[in-house]
Amino acid sequence: MLNLIKIKDKKKEQAASAAGKAPVKKQSAGELRLHKDISELNLPKSTSISFPNGKDDLMNFEIIVRPDEGYYLGGTFVFTFQVSPSYPHEPPKVKCKTKVYHPNIDLEGNVCLNILREDWKPVLNINTVIYGLNLLFTQPNDEDPLNHEAAAVLRDNPKLFEANVKRAMAGGYVGQHYFPRCA
């Protein structure tokens, strides 16, 4: 039975190509769900979305976060999202392209957000992840860090942490690490 369906699909493709039409690419369940999630996005005013590869590639996009409060006020932070065809059964892969001094984002751009790891559930969506990223900038978490040095400074000396964030965002060194301007 399954073989008959494959044969029928192949004949439809051949008929379409004989008529000069491009074969229609079937969308995976992940692509369909992502399309729904993106069409229903309710972005905070401090956040925008772009599709560097064009609107045809929904599985790869960028989110730009411009925090409007907290330590990171005035900064611009770009995150890449790579969504697997098995979405929503596995979370999107999110990386920060902007080098940032942050307890929950390491210097390679890896993001420590529980809903991108052990707390991911298929009922969550892209909107939830975006709100989680915004929350990282308004409430950095020193209890579950990727950048242990930044977390220790936030925990032990919040004023020094604030000065380090401002220096990094303005384009400068924090310890041995140079941060390009992002403010």
Secondary structure as UniProt FT lines:
FT   HELIX           2..18
FT   TURN            19..20
FT   HELIX           29..39
FT   TURN            45..46
FT   STRAND          47..50
FT   TURN            52..53
FT   TURN            55..56
FT   TURN            58..59
FT   STRAND          60..65
FT   TURN            71..74
FT   STRAND          77..82
FT   TURN            85..88
FT   STRAND          93..96
FT   TURN            103..104
FT   TURN            107..108
FT   STRAND          110..111
FT   HELIX           114..116
FT   TURN            117..119
FT   TURN            122..123
FT   HELIX           126..138
FT   HELIX           148..156
FT   HELIX           158..170
FT   STRAND          172..174
FT   TURN            175..176
FT   STRAND          177..179
//
